[in-house]
Amino acid sequence: MKLGRTSWALLIGGVLLIIFASLGFAGMRQMRQQEKLATELEVAEQRVAKLQLEQMTTQQEELRAKLEKMNAELAAAQGKLHQANESIDVTDFIFDLAGSCSVTIEDLTSSGLRDEDLSKVKCSTQGLSLTATGDVTNLIKFIARLNTDFSTGLVESTDIVIPAESEEGVPAAHIALSVYNYQGG
């Protein structure tokens, strides 16, 4: 059974939508949990004056342990994004990944760096636009691996063009990619 362009676009769109939704929900859940723990710590500190010294110490230690755990998780997430611009060679990574997926990068352009807050984390963002050609299966594998293997990159959109059998040419994927670099904060 052959899938048409519309079917491929819907399939890829659906997969990307699921990936983006999952990432968004995970980020929001972590932010809510950290805010909740911070609120609980504030409430606990207000009640300190009313509690006996022993009870206060026990509860405060538990809340601090929770907060430390959340801060450690936040630091780990920031560590994934923390790569200085000069230490990461984005284009080499993309070309190496393309080679391993048996696709060819025909065009690669950058919109430059801009500062952005990503869930209250200061980042610099670099927008990339690229065109890859090759077998449709390899193009899909390449797009999927850009999202999974490139920890600081996120595929924003894709458009796969499959020429009709009567036309000359090879399938091509036009991809918009954002690369995030942690700036601190």
N, C-alpha and C positions, 0 to 999 in steps of 0.2 A: 504494500500500500504506500503510494507516494503522498507526501505532505506538500501542500502548496505553500506559497509565500505567506499567505495570511495565517495558515496553520502554524508555520514555523515562528512567525512573529508573535502569535498568541501564546505559543508554548514557551518561547523565551521570555516574553513579557510576564507570563504567569510565574515562571521560575524566579525571575528577578524580583517580582513583587513579593513573593514568599521570602526571599533572602532579605530584602530591605525591611519588610515588616518584622521579621525575626530579630534583626539587628536593632531596630528601633525599640521594640518591646523590651529587649534585654537591657539596653541603655537606660530606658525610662524606669525600669524596675530597680536597677541599681541606684539611680538617683533618688527615687522615692524612698528606698530602704535607708540610704544614708541620711536623707532629710528627717525621716522618722526617728532614726537613732539619735540624731542631733537634738530633735525636739524632746525625746524621752530624757536625754541627759540634762537638758535645761529644766524640765519639770522635776527631775530627781534632785537637782541642786537647790531648787526652791523649797523642796520638802525637807532638806537637810536640817534646817533649824528646828523642825518639829519631831525629828526622829531621834531615837537613842543613838549614842555614839557607835555602838557595835553594829546595829542594823544599818546605819548610814554607811559605814565603812564597807560592809559586805555588798550592799546594793551599788555603791559607787564603783567598786572594783569590777563588778559584772558589766556595768554600762561602759566603763573605760575599755574593758576587753573587747566588747562589741564594737566600739568606736575604732579601736586600734585595728581590729580585723577589717572593718570597712575601709579605713585609710590604707591598709596594706593592699586591699583589692583595688582601690583607686590608683595607688602607686604602680601596681602591676599593669593596669590598663594604660596608664600614662607612659610606662616604660615601653609598651608595644609601639606607641606613637613617637617616642623620643628617639629621633635619629636626626642628626644635624644634616642640613642640606648638602654640605660638602662630603659627608660620609656615605651617602646613598647615591648610587648611580642608577637612577630610575630607567634611563633608556637602555642601559646594558641589561638590566633585569628583564625589561619587556622584550628585547631582542632575543635574549637567552630563552625565555619562556616560549616565545614564538617558534624558535628553532626546535625546542623539545616537543612542541605540538604540531610540527610540520606545517606551519603557516608562514607566510612572508609578509613582513611589514612594508607596505608600499608608501605610506605617508605618516609622519608623526610631527605634530605641532603642539606648542605650549602657549597657554594664555598668560603665563607669568604667575608670580607668587602674589597672594593676597592674605591678609590676616583675617582670622575667623574664630569665633567661639563655638566649639563643638561640645554641647552638653556642659557648659561652664568650664571647658578646658581650652586654653588659648593655643591655637594651632596656626601654622601657615598652610595655605592650601594652594596647590598647583593644579590647574586644569589642563588636561592633555586630550588631544583629539588624534585618533589614529585610524588608519585603514589597513586591514589585514586581508590577504587573499589566500585561498586554499580550498581544500575539500570542506564541505558543510560540516561534517562531523568534527573535523579538526578545528574549525572555526568555533564551534560551540564549546569544545573542550578548552580552547584557548581563553574564551570569554569566562568560562566557569573558573578556570585556574587563576585568572587575573583577580577574581574575588577571593579565592581561598588561599592562594600561595603568596599573594602580595599583601602583607598584613597592614600596611599603611595606605593601601589603594582601595578605591571603591568604584566599580563600574556604575556610572550614572545612567547611561543609555546605550543601546545598541540598535543597529539597523543592518540586517543581513540581506544582501541583494543576490538573488540566484537567477542567472540568466536563463531564458527559455532554451530548450534544446535546439531550436532553430537559430539562436543567436550565438555569436562567438563570445568568448570571455570565460572567466572563472568566477566562482562565488566570492563575494567580498563582504567584509563586516566593517561597518563604520562605528567606532566605539568612542564614547566620551568617558573619560576616566578622571577621577579626582585623587590626588595624592596628598596625604596629611602628614605634617611634621610638627611634633609637640614643641611648644615654645615656652612652656612653664605656666604656673598659675594655677 
